[in-house]
Amino acid sequence: MDHDHGHHMGGGMDHSMPGHGDMGGGGGGMKCSMNMLFTWDTTNLCIVFRQWHVTSTFTLVLSLLGVVVIVAGYEMLREGIRQYEASVNKRADTTPPPLNTGEDHDHDQEEEETVTETTPFFLGSSNLGQNRAEVTRRAHAIKAVLYGIQNFYAFMIMLIFMTYNGWVMIAVSVGAALGYFIFGGRTPVTKDTACH
């Protein structure tokens, strides 16, 4: 009975370990390792998706270059959104204010909030007669969509970083620096986090 138990334990371990190794080796193209601790190991490294699988030094280099481009693209998006907001802030002055139905103080406060918090998207000659509130509602909706896209992009970068792989982490940092160098000329260096 002890012999059977020992044989079962030993046999189970022998079959389990090589079987696990065979799964990783035989399905090497399909097996992804998930690290929760910092590592430099790129064996079975998948970046966010199972299809983005690092299988060789060549695919590692391509993946790292891809990460640099993705993160630099995020800085390009942020700069594009900043330019859009600056552009619509300039154009906001050409939109007529809403009819004054209350006190002048309330009107001034509403106008100030309108220009700084929500600004119009396109202000062509056809929009000059529109109420500022209508124009700013549309602009606010567009800015909300842009904000959602920017946050989705930022969280995807966070997921890339959270592979806990040192090479990928360095690529994220290089991409951020390159993106800032190319696109962030008017952005202060101190910013909260990549997720905002």
Helices and strands as residue ranges (DSSP letters): H 2-26, E 45-46, E 53-54, H 57-92, H 104-117, G 125-127, H 132-161, H 166-183
